[in-house]
């Protein structure tokens, strides 16, 4: 057993209002430079929907992530080295700018220099890439709040497995928001696909980064990532991706997206995992892939794990932080947080608590009481779409696992209602106590920053890699954004 520590994040989808504050602050911090105008390290999608880039979940089209060959060995969906070599100069399995969107500006001079007229002058859209007039037909959240629209939602790859279960009728519409960032996977396909070795996973905290000194712009990392969260700077020709705000993390500060989140739905903490168990978990049967991923993580309160972690060089304060990690509590202790598309076999480290709102809405539509536990549990069992749809997103189709998480979330509400008002019965779900439900309520409902973000600072004295980083954005200098030639000489 080789004990490693990695930063991880949980997002509570029941609290996301789709305001995109996280996206805007991330954009301002990391991708407001030339060449990254179409790049969003963090974006908020409406589900059902096609997402950003369009249909990123369709791996039959993009061939991202991992699969098992006939011998049960892991291999990239994009193929072996020889196949990737044949596509190294022209990669047809990478999204085009049309799959993202072509950024636009406006002809503001038409407003400033317009002559006196009876008609209002118009600033027509111009392509930010070519400067030519264009029609705006897409954007990073173009289908925002259109979860019930047949035009957009019907193209969602997750709906294909549900057949005729989904009818895009107004009275049957459901939707929720899905914030997305790089998953900083334990088994990252982007790292394995990179021919030049520019993509790497930091040993100290598990953050996946790009060494721009080594990047040669082969773009295999873009096609290899099944979440399509690696982008190419169109001017420098270098790969760029979410950095998990590593300069902030090293100082014990939460990521920009987490700190500015209006709904306070993000949690950040340390997870201990067994490096020797990663490969076996990635090879697990698709029906048990979530359990296999959970088996990789180690109990930070187990004395044997703590002793082995110290022997493997994990700092003591990181072990203390791991024991208090909200990610450990939500993903492992209470098991209400689930990974996004575990069937890609990358073992993602960003987890999601499925939304309970569609369940409560369905309860009311069925004539039940959204505060009555029996009615809520019945609604979970008889929902027409959400549980199956959520299972396609988070459990590789395992409805029972989503049902278990939703049942616990519903039990928190009914239990706290019983505690505060004394109204109604208070049956507890199997495997969870009243104290656990109250702890979940404290964590999900009223937790302060100190509990939502348990981030130990980096140990620069023990890590030459961390000590070598410059402060601030590594792609900028004190005088502003670096030029194209300067970026090639800068640390990643």
Backbone torsions as a table, in degrees:
resi	resn	phi	psi	omega
1	UNK	NA	126.7	177.1
2	UNK	-115.8	110.6	-175.4
3	UNK	-87.4	127.3	176.7
4	UNK	-125.8	160.3	178.0
5	UNK	-120.8	140.8	-179.9
6	UNK	-143.4	144.0	174.1
7	UNK	-74.7	144.5	-178.4
8	UNK	-144.6	164.6	-176.9
9	UNK	-137.8	146.0	172.3
10	UNK	-123.1	138.4	176.5
11	UNK	-120.9	126.7	179.2
12	UNK	-90.7	100.6	-173.4
13	UNK	-67.8	-19.4	179.4
14	UNK	-68.3	-16.6	-176.7
15	UNK	-107.0	-1.9	-178.6
16	UNK	-79.8	125.6	-179.8
17	UNK	-103.4	3.0	176.5
18	UNK	72.2	27.3	-176.5
19	UNK	-76.6	-18.5	179.0
20	UNK	64.2	20.8	174.0
21	UNK	-60.1	-39.5	178.6
22	UNK	-60.3	-40.7	-179.6
23	UNK	-66.2	-42.9	-176.9
24	UNK	-67.1	-44.7	-179.3
25	UNK	-67.7	-35.9	175.0
26	UNK	-64.8	-43.1	179.5
27	UNK	-60.4	-44.8	-179.2
28	UNK	-66.4	-31.1	-176.8
29	UNK	-82.7	-41.2	-167.7
30	UNK	-117.4	-28.7	-171.6
31	UNK	-130.3	42.4	175.5
32	UNK	-101.5	22.2	-178.3
33	UNK	-99.3	166.6	176.1
34	UNK	-60.3	138.6	177.5
35	UNK	91.1	-10.0	-179.6
36	UNK	-117.0	23.3	-176.1
37	UNK	-63.9	-29.0	179.0
38	UNK	-92.9	-1.5	-170.9
39	UNK	-91.4	131.2	173.2
40	UNK	-131.4	102.4	177.1
41	UNK	-60.6	-34.8	177.1
42	UNK	-123.4	130.1	174.7
43	UNK	-140.4	159.6	179.7
44	UNK	-117.0	118.9	-178.0
45	UNK	-104.5	152.2	172.7
46	UNK	-97.1	127.8	178.4
47	UNK	-114.2	137.0	0.2
48	UNK	-68.4	150.4	-179.9
49	UNK	173.5	172.9	-174.7
50	UNK	-88.2	-21.5	174.6
51	UNK	80.7	-168.1	-176.2
52	UNK	-135.4	118.3	-5.5
53	UNK	-68.9	168.6	-174.1
54	UNK	-57.0	131.3	176.1
55	UNK	56.1	39.9	-179.7
56	UNK	-62.3	-20.8	-178.2
57	UNK	-82.1	-8.1	-177.7
58	UNK	-82.9	89.1	-176.7
59	UNK	-77.9	-11.3	170.7
60	UNK	-69.1	-27.5	177.9
61	UNK	-87.3	-47.3	-171.9
62	UNK	-97.3	-18.3	175.7
63	UNK	55.0	50.3	177.4
64	UNK	-99.2	162.3	177.8
65	UNK	80.7	-160.2	-175.3
66	UNK	-114.9	160.6	170.8
67	UNK	-146.3	166.8	177.2
68	UNK	-98.7	133.7	177.3
69	UNK	-82.1	-175.8	-176.3
70	UNK	-64.2	-19.7	178.8
71	UNK	-95.4	4.4	179.7
72	UNK	80.5	15.7	178.9
73	UNK	-95.6	149.1	177.9
74	UNK	-73.5	137.8	172.1
75	UNK	-148.9	152.8	178.0
76	UNK	-67.7	141.3	176.3
77	UNK	-62.0	-28.4	-179.5
78	UNK	-73.1	-4.2	175.9
79	UNK	102.8	177.2	179.7
80	UNK	-77.7	-173.3	-175.9
81	UNK	-62.5	-39.3	-177.9
82	UNK	-65.4	-43.2	179.9
83	UNK	-64.7	-41.8	179.4
84	UNK	-67.9	-32.9	178.8
85	UNK	-63.7	-37.4	179.6
86	UNK	-68.6	-16.1	-179.0
87	UNK	-112.8	16.3	-170.9
88	UNK	-71.1	-25.8	179.5
89	UNK	-100.4	-17.3	178.4
90	UNK	-146.1	102.2	-173.9
91	UNK	-103.0	101.4	-177.7
92	UNK	-75.0	-8.3	-176.5
93	UNK	-101.8	31.1	176.8
94	UNK	-121.9	136.0	179.9
95	UNK	-58.8	144.1	175.1
96	UNK	-91.0	175.8	-179.8
97	UNK	-62.7	-27.5	178.0
98	UNK	-70.0	-27.3	177.3
99	UNK	-75.3	-26.3	171.1
100	UNK	-86.6	-95.8	170.0
101	UNK	-179.5	151.6	177.9
102	UNK	-90.2	115.1	-177.8
103	UNK	-60.8	147.4	-177.1
104	UNK	-127.4	151.3	167.0
105	UNK	-123.3	-168.7	-176.9
106	UNK	-133.8	152.7	179.5
107	UNK	-79.8	75.5	-176.7
108	UNK	-67.5	-22.7	179.1
109	UNK	-64.0	-27.9	177.5
110	UNK	-64.0	-26.3	177.0
111	UNK	-83.3	-42.6	-174.2
112	UNK	-71.5	-33.8	-175.9
113	UNK	-106.9	11.2	-178.3
114	UNK	-67.1	135.5	178.5
115	UNK	-73.1	166.3	176.9
116	UNK	-60.4	127.9	-174.8
117	UNK	-152.8	161.0	176.4
118	UNK	-80.2	-13.3	-178.2
119	UNK	-106.6	146.7	178.7
120	UNK	-72.9	125.5	177.7
121	UNK	-66.8	154.5	-175.7
122	UNK	-123.2	133.4	173.9
123	UNK	-93.8	102.5	-176.5
124	UNK	-77.7	148.8	-179.5
125	UNK	-70.7	140.6	176.5
126	UNK	-124.3	144.4	177.2
127	UNK	-65.4	130.1	176.5
128	UNK	-71.3	-14.7	-179.6
129	UNK	-91.4	-44.5	-174.8
130	UNK	-108.5	-18.9	-176.2
131	UNK	79.1	2.0	-178.4
132	UNK	-89.9	153.1	176.5
133	UNK	-58.0	145.4	-178.6
134	UNK	-150.8	163.4	172.0
135	UNK	-102.6	129.4	179.6
136	UNK	-80.6	114.9	-177.4
137	UNK	-123.3	-0.5	-178.8
138	UNK	-159.9	163.9	178.5
139	UNK	-163.2	176.8	-177.6
140	UNK	-66.4	-23.2	175.7
141	UNK	-134.9	46.1	-173.6
142	UNK	-60.8	-38.1	-179.1
143	UNK	-97.0	26.4	-179.6
144	UNK	-57.6	131.7	178.1
145	UNK	63.7	21.3	178.4
146	UNK	-114.8	39.7	-178.0
147	UNK	-62.2	-25.7	-179.6
148	UNK	-97.4	5.2	-178.1
149	UNK	-81.4	123.5	-179.8
150	UNK	-63.2	-30.0	-177.1
151	UNK	-64.4	-38.4	-176.9
152	UNK	-103.2	-50.0	-173.8
153	UNK	-65.7	-31.6	-177.0
154	UNK	-64.0	-20.6	179.6
155	UNK	-86.8	0.4	179.1
156	UNK	-64.0	120.0	-179.0
157	UNK	-59.7	-25.0	-178.5
158	UNK	-70.1	-18.2	-177.7
159	UNK	-83.5	-14.8	-176.8
160	UNK	-62.8	-35.3	-178.2
161	UNK	-76.4	-11.4	-177.0
162	UNK	-94.6	-8.6	175.9
163	UNK	60.5	-129.6	-176.6
164	UNK	-86.2	9.0	-178.6
165	UNK	-65.1	-27.1	-176.6
166	UNK	-100.6	125.8	172.5
167	UNK	-122.5	124.1	-175.7
168	UNK	-84.4	71.2	176.3
169	UNK	-114.9	146.6	-171.9
170	UNK	-54.6	-44.9	-175.0
171	UNK	-73.7	-11.0	-179.7
172	UNK	-112.2	10.9	-176.3
173	UNK	-72.4	141.1	169.3
174	UNK	-139.1	153.4	175.9
175	UNK	-162.1	161.2	173.8
176	UNK	-155.6	168.7	-177.2
177	UNK	-102.1	141.8	-177.9
178	UNK	-127.1	97.1	173.7
179	UNK	-70.6	138.5	-177.7
180	UNK	-132.3	140.3	172.5
181	UNK	-145.0	178.7	176.6
182	UNK	-57.6	138.2	-176.4
183	UNK	-83.3	-10.4	-179.3
184	UNK	45.2	56.7	-170.0
185	UNK	-64.6	155.6	172.9
186	UNK	-74.7	-26.2	-179.8
187	UNK	-126.7	64.8	-169.6
188	UNK	-69.5	125.8	178.9
189	UNK	-72.1	-29.8	-179.8
190	UNK	-63.6	-38.6	179.1
191	UNK	-65.8	-42.7	-178.7
192	UNK	-69.4	-29.9	-175.7
193	UNK	-82.2	-18.7	-174.5
194	UNK	-69.5	117.4	-178.4
195	UNK	-70.3	-25.6	-174.6
196	UNK	-99.2	0.2	179.4
197	UNK	70.8	23.6	-179.0
198	UNK	-78.2	-29.4	178.1
199	UNK	-84.8	135.0	179.6
200	UNK	-153.2	159.1	179.2
201	UNK	-109.2	122.3	-176.2
202	UNK	-66.8	134.2	-179.7
203	UNK	-70.0	-30.5	-173.4
204	UNK	-72.1	-38.9	-175.1
205	UNK	-139.0	4.6	175.4
206	UNK	78.3	5.5	-179.6
207	UNK	-75.3	134.1	179.6
208	UNK	-92.2	126.3	-174.9
209	UNK	-133.1	174.2	178.3
210	UNK	-118.3	128.3	172.3
211	UNK	-89.9	103.0	-174.7
212	UNK	-72.1	-14.8	172.7
213	UNK	-66.6	-32.3	-177.4
214	UNK	-94.7	-21.6	-175.2
215	UNK	-64.9	129.9	178.4
216	UNK	-114.8	9.5	175.3
217	UNK	71.1	32.4	179.9
218	UNK	-73.3	-21.1	174.7
219	UNK	73.0	6.2	178.3
220	UNK	-67.3	-26.8	177.4
221	UNK	-66.0	-33.3	179.5
222	UNK	-65.9	-48.1	-179.9
223	UNK	-72.6	-30.3	-178.8
224	UNK	-71.6	-32.1	-179.6
225	UNK	-73.3	118.4	-178.6
226	UNK	-73.5	-17.9	179.6
227	UNK	-91.6	-5.1	179.4
228	UNK	53.2	48.1	179.2
229	UNK	-111.8	21.2	168.1
230	UNK	-113.2	131.9	-175.8
231	UNK	-123.6	159.9	175.6
232	UNK	-107.7	126.8	172.1
233	UNK	-69.1	117.7	-171.4
234	UNK	-70.0	-15.0	178.6
235	UNK	-97.1	-45.0	-178.6
236	UNK	-83.9	-20.4	-176.6
237	UNK	72.4	16.9	-179.4
238	UNK	-104.2	151.0	176.1
239	UNK	-76.2	141.8	175.5
240	UNK	-137.9	150.9	-178.2
241	UNK	-158.6	171.5	175.3
242	UNK	-56.0	131.7	-178.6
243	UNK	-102.2	6.4	-173.7
244	UNK	53.5	29.9	179.7
245	UNK	45.7	51.9	-171.2
246	UNK	-58.9	-31.2	176.1
247	UNK	-63.5	-33.9	177.3
248	UNK	-74.0	-42.8	-179.9
249	UNK	-60.2	-39.9	-179.8
250	UNK	-63.1	-25.1	178.0
251	UNK	-93.2	2.2	-179.1
252	UNK	82.3	20.0	-178.4
253	UNK	-107.2	141.1	-179.9
254	UNK	-66.3	161.9	176.8
255	UNK	-60.7	159.4	-179.7
256	UNK	-61.6	-42.5	-178.8
257	UNK	-63.3	-36.8	-178.6
258	UNK	-74.1	-40.9	-176.1
259	UNK	-71.5	-30.6	-177.4
260	UNK	-95.6	0.8	-177.8
261	UNK	-61.6	122.1	-177.9
262	UNK	-66.1	-40.2	-176.6
263	UNK	-83.3	-2.4	-178.4
264	UNK	52.3	46.4	-174.8
265	UNK	-99.2	-2.1	-176.4
266	UNK	-103.4	142.3	178.8
267	UNK	-129.7	138.6	179.9
268	UNK	-129.1	135.4	179.2
269	UNK	-163.2	174.8	-179.2
270	UNK	-92.4	139.7	173.2
271	UNK	-122.5	132.2	173.2
272	UNK	-91.1	136.7	179.4
273	UNK	-141.6	159.9	180.0
274	UNK	-94.3	109.1	-178.3
275	UNK	-59.1	-34.9	-177.9
276	UNK	-69.2	-16.9	-177.4
277	UNK	-96.9	-4.2	-174.2
278	UNK	-64.3	-48.1	-176.3
279	UNK	-62.3	-43.3	-179.8
280	UNK	-63.6	-38.7	179.0
281	UNK	-65.8	-39.1	179.7
282	UNK	-67.8	-22.3	-179.8
283	UNK	-91.5	-0.4	-174.3
284	UNK	-63.0	157.3	175.7
285	UNK	-59.0	141.3	-175.4
286	UNK	-58.0	-31.6	-178.8
287	UNK	-70.0	-17.3	-177.8
288	UNK	-125.6	23.0	-173.0
289	UNK	-68.0	-32.8	179.7
290	UNK	-69.4	-45.1	176.7
291	UNK	-61.6	-37.7	178.8
292	UNK	-64.4	-41.2	178.6
293	UNK	-65.3	-42.4	178.7
294	UNK	-62.8	-31.2	-179.3
295	UNK	-67.9	-17.5	179.1
296	UNK	-71.8	-31.7	-174.7
297	UNK	-80.8	145.9	-173.3
298	UNK	-111.1	148.1	-179.4
299	UNK	-73.4	113.9	-177.3
300	UNK	-71.8	-7.1	176.9
301	UNK	-97.8	-3.3	179.5
302	UNK	-78.5	120.0	-178.9
303	UNK	-55.9	-36.6	180.0
304	UNK	-66.3	-40.1	178.0
305	UNK	-66.0	-43.1	179.9
306	UNK	-61.3	-43.6	-179.7
307	UNK	-63.4	-43.4	179.4
308	UNK	-67.5	-37.5	178.8
309	UNK	-63.2	-42.6	177.8
310	UNK	-64.0	-37.7	178.0
311	UNK	-66.7	-29.6	179.8
312	UNK	-88.6	4.3	173.4
313	UNK	93.1	11.1	176.9
314	UNK	-75.2	124.1	-177.4
315	UNK	-60.2	151.1	-177.1
316	UNK	-61.9	-41.2	-178.7
317	UNK	-68.6	-24.9	174.9
318	UNK	-71.7	-34.2	176.4
319	UNK	-67.3	-38.7	176.5
320	UNK	-64.2	-42.1	178.9
321	UNK	-65.6	-36.5	179.2
322	UNK	-64.2	-36.7	178.9
323	UNK	-67.6	-27.9	-179.9
324	UNK	-99.7	7.6	-173.8
325	UNK	-65.3	126.8	175.2
326	UNK	-67.9	-26.3	178.3
327	UNK	-67.7	-42.1	176.6
328	UNK	-60.7	-43.1	-178.3
329	UNK	-63.8	-44.7	-174.0
330	UNK	-78.9	-37.5	-175.5
331	UNK	-88.9	-32.1	-172.6
332	UNK	-113.1	-46.3	-176.4
333	UNK	-72.3	-51.3	-177.9
334	UNK	-98.8	-17.9	175.5
335	UNK	56.4	44.8	174.7
336	UNK	-103.7	-10.7	178.0
337	UNK	-102.3	138.5	-174.6
338	UNK	-128.9	150.8	179.5
339	UNK	-78.4	154.5	179.3
340	UNK	-86.1	119.8	179.8
341	UNK	48.6	65.0	178.8
342	UNK	-63.6	-19.3	-179.6
343	UNK	-66.8	-10.6	175.2
344	UNK	-74.7	-11.9	174.1
345	UNK	64.8	25.7	176.8
346	UNK	-94.3	-7.6	-177.5
347	UNK	54.7	67.6	-176.2
348	UNK	-65.3	148.6	-178.6
349	UNK	-106.5	8.7	171.4
350	UNK	-108.5	120.1	-173.0
351	UNK	-110.8	157.8	-177.2
352	UNK	-131.4	134.8	170.7
353	UNK	-89.3	116.9	-175.0
354	UNK	-62.3	148.5	-176.7
355	UNK	-73.3	135.1	177.2
356	UNK	-91.3	-15.0	-174.4
357	UNK	-55.4	-44.9	178.0
358	UNK	-59.4	-31.7	179.2
359	UNK	-66.9	-46.3	-178.2
360	UNK	-67.5	-36.0	176.9
361	UNK	-64.6	-42.5	179.4
362	UNK	-64.6	-35.2	177.9
363	UNK	-60.0	-46.2	179.3
364	UNK	-64.7	-42.2	179.9
365	UNK	-63.4	-27.9	179.1
366	UNK	-84.2	2.8	-179.6
367	UNK	84.9	13.3	-179.5
368	UNK	-96.1	-180.0	179.1
369	UNK	-102.3	117.6	-177.8
370	UNK	-65.3	-12.4	178.2
371	UNK	-99.4	-4.8	-179.3
372	UNK	-94.1	123.9	-173.1
373	UNK	-63.0	-41.0	-179.4
374	UNK	-61.7	-41.8	179.3
375	UNK	-66.7	-39.8	-179.2
376	UNK	-66.0	-45.4	-179.9
377	UNK	-63.2	-36.7	177.3
378	UNK	-64.7	-38.7	179.4
379	UNK	-65.1	-38.5	178.3
380	UNK	-60.7	-40.7	-177.8
381	UNK	-70.7	-29.5	-171.9
382	UNK	-111.6	12.7	178.8
383	UNK	-60.9	141.2	-176.9
384	UNK	-77.2	-32.1	-173.9
385	UNK	-134.8	-54.1	-162.3
386	UNK	-50.9	-44.4	-176.1
387	UNK	-63.3	-44.7	178.4
388	UNK	-65.4	-39.1	179.7
389	UNK	-67.1	-44.0	178.0
390	UNK	-62.3	-34.9	178.4
391	UNK	-65.0	-35.5	176.2
392	UNK	-64.0	-31.8	-178.9
393	UNK	-80.1	-42.9	-164.3
394	UNK	-117.1	-16.0	-174.5
395	UNK	-134.7	20.8	-179.1
396	UNK	55.5	34.1	175.9
397	UNK	94.7	0.6	-178.8
398	UNK	-80.3	99.2	-177.6
399	UNK	-67.3	-36.1	-176.0
400	UNK	-60.5	-37.7	-178.5
401	UNK	-68.6	-39.3	176.0
402	UNK	-67.2	-40.6	178.2
403	UNK	-58.8	-42.1	179.7
404	UNK	-61.9	-43.8	179.9
405	UNK	-65.4	-44.9	-179.4
406	UNK	-65.6	-35.9	178.6
407	UNK	-62.7	-41.9	178.3
408	UNK	-66.9	-40.3	178.5
409	UNK	-64.9	-39.8	176.8
410	UNK	-67.1	-36.1	-179.9
411	UNK	-65.7	-32.4	177.2
412	UNK	-59.7	-44.6	-177.6
413	UNK	-66.8	-47.8	-177.4
414	UNK	-68.3	-36.3	179.2
415	UNK	-66.3	-44.1	-179.8
416	UNK	-68.3	-32.2	174.5
417	UNK	-64.6	-41.2	178.7
418	UNK	-66.3	-40.3	-179.1
419	UNK	-64.9	-42.5	-174.2
420	UNK	-84.2	-30.0	-176.0
421	UNK	-116.6	-19.6	-176.7
422	UNK	75.6	8.1	-177.1
423	UNK	-89.0	137.3	172.9
424	UNK	80.5	163.7	176.4
425	UNK	-75.7	165.7	-177.4
426	UNK	-134.7	62.2	175.7
427	UNK	-71.7	139.9	-177.6
428	UNK	-102.1	138.6	175.4
429	UNK	-61.7	155.1	-179.3
430	UNK	-64.7	134.9	175.0
431	UNK	86.8	8.9	179.2
432	UNK	-142.3	138.6	-176.0
433	UNK	-100.2	171.7	177.1
434	UNK	-63.0	-38.1	178.2
435	UNK	-64.0	-37.3	177.7
436	UNK	-64.6	-42.3	179.8
437	UNK	-64.0	-38.5	179.0
438	UNK	-70.2	-34.1	176.2
439	UNK	-68.4	-39.2	176.0
440	UNK	-62.9	-40.6	177.9
441	UNK	-61.2	-43.2	179.4
442	UNK	-64.1	-39.8	-177.1
443	UNK	-73.7	-43.0	-175.5
444	UNK	-85.9	-27.1	-172.0
445	UNK	-103.0	-43.8	-170.0
446	UNK	-129.0	12.2	-175.2
447	UNK	-65.1	137.3	175.7
448	UNK	-83.1	174.0	-177.4
449	UNK	-58.4	-36.2	-176.5
450	UNK	-62.1	-26.8	178.7
451	UNK	-95.3	-29.8	179.3
452	UNK	-75.0	-29.9	-178.4
453	UNK	-123.6	101.5	177.7
454	UNK	-112.0	91.9	-169.8
455	UNK	-124.5	104.2	177.2
456	UNK	-73.8	140.7	178.7
457	UNK	-66.9	156.1	180.0
458	UNK	-70.8	150.2	177.4
459	UNK	-97.6	89.0	-177.0
460	UNK	-65.7	-29.5	-177.7
461	UNK	-68.4	-20.8	-179.0
462	UNK	-105.8	-2.4	-172.4
463	UNK	-135.2	102.4	-178.7
464	UNK	-64.0	-31.7	-179.7
465	UNK	-64.1	-47.8	180.0
466	UNK	-66.5	-39.3	-177.9
467	UNK	-65.4	-21.6	-176.7
468	UNK	-83.2	-12.1	-177.0
469	UNK	-70.4	141.8	171.5
470	UNK	-80.9	154.7	178.5
471	UNK	-76.0	153.7	179.0
472	UNK	81.9	-167.2	-178.6
473	UNK	-69.5	125.9	-176.6
474	UNK	-73.4	-6.1	-180.0
475	UNK	-101.6	6.9	-178.9
476	UNK	-130.8	157.0	176.9
477	UNK	-110.7	178.9	179.5
478	UNK	-64.8	-22.1	-178.2
479	UNK	-95.2	8.3	179.5
480	UNK	116.6	-168.2	-178.2
481	UNK	-59.8	142.4	179.3
482	UNK	-74.5	154.0	173.2
483	UNK	-74.4	171.0	-178.7
484	UNK	-60.6	-42.5	-178.4
485	UNK	-71.3	-33.3	-179.5
486	UNK	-69.8	-33.0	-177.7
487	UNK	-63.0	-32.4	179.6
488	UNK	-67.3	-18.5	-178.6
489	UNK	-101.4	-4.2	-175.1
490	UNK	-88.8	152.9	173.2
491	UNK	-59.7	152.1	-177.2
492	UNK	-65.1	NA	NA
